[in-house]
């Protein structure tokens, strides 16, 4: 089963959609916070990530909305590391993307900048407007929530040209 998943992923990487889409921002929720000082530590750590222009925090929900100076240089990996460096973990992370007539389906992928998004649990459809892609890889989504998706996703893979591959689904929120 695992080899079939890898085989399908390799095929999907070669059949990537021709995409007219742009990454807008990233939203995430941290886990393990107990006070406003914890929230502040994450906020400061996220602000230090290269290319971050603005961080909006929601202390009540332990969530953060991150905007970038150059959206083509977004790095979910660096955002996750900033949360970990502050002493916490990521409960979930979403990439907010503005789509224009982009077809997606399970086991399909699309490349934006140096990131490859591999879709799981998605019915075939055309995306328009801003949509949120929930990263379902290990360390980007709580284990209980990850169990809803088939497959054993690691913490991201690298493509043949060094691109980062993230397993994603359309967010319900």
Buried (B, 14 or more C-beta within 10 A) or exposed (E): EEEEBEEBBEEBBEEBBEBEBBBBBBBBBBEEBEEEEBBBBBBEBBEEBEBBEEBEBEBEEBBBBBBBEEBEBBBBBBBBBBBBBBEBBBBBBBBBBBBEEBBBEBBBBBBBBBBBBBBBBBEEEEBEEEBBBBBBBBBBBBEEEBEEBEBEBEEBBEBEEEBBBBBBBBBEE
